[in-house]
Amino acid sequence: MIDLRQQDDLRELRPRFSSMVLVVFVVFVGLMFRLCQLQVLEGDHYARRAERNFVDVVDVEAPRGRVFDIEGRPLATNRPAYTLYFTAWTRFVVGADGGIAASEEGVRVPIDEDTRDLLLSLFDYVDDADRAALAAKLEELRADEERGRYPQILRRNLGWDEYARIEARLDSLDPWLEIRESSRRFYPELELTGFVTGHMGNIDRDALERSDHLSYRPGDRVGQTGIERQWENYLRGRLGSRSRVVDARRREVTGPPTESPR
């Protein structure tokens, strides 16, 4: 009797066991299919997304072409300088403690007023009009989410005092600010040859709209008069790019190979 009962129990369990095996098999096949989909079909997509989390590509300005007279004496050259880049709308994610931290995910948040006021206090101004112009530029970028999400040139030719003050407070101003090495135009014989070499200035809105194919950006400096303007396309060169490894706050950690400007 006991053997018959055990056999009956086994008969009842077989369908259940078969069903469980079938369910496990289906789940296993589903997991394998999803794994193949992620690794094979969508592998490149997720690899690029992962790379963007720690690799950042920035533009590298080409040194402007030098100008010489017939005897080889320099009329227009370049000197090392520092340029301050500003991103008004940076990307943040809300942390577990309720705070915010820089991230590739999350929402874009504009620079707050306290940070803006701190930033404005770090510069040496020529006069009140100079300060008002910089404050107006900050407000313009805060109001324009499209332009504000990309690094814009905020200040060229930083003085050593300005550079030191910004570097000392960079942690509290990060990730809105970044200082990059650049160059500034220098005319050794400006008083004698200025009318020939001409001068440079910021590109205006009309010229920017007419030069989409030339890769000009807001804040770029172009030749306004003289040789600087006449030979602008040759003197300007072409932008390069540099890939860099960054941390979670988009600060550079190390420098991979670069594509030099020309």
Helices and strands as residue ranges (DSSP letters): H 2-36, I 37-41, H 43-54, E 55-60, E 67-68, E 74-86, E 89-94, E 100-102, E 107-110, H 113-120, H 128-143, H 145-148, E 152-155, H 160-168, H 170-173, E 177-186, H 190-197, E 200-202, H 205-210, G 212-214, E 221-223, H 226-230, H 232-236, E 240-246, E 252-254, E 258-259
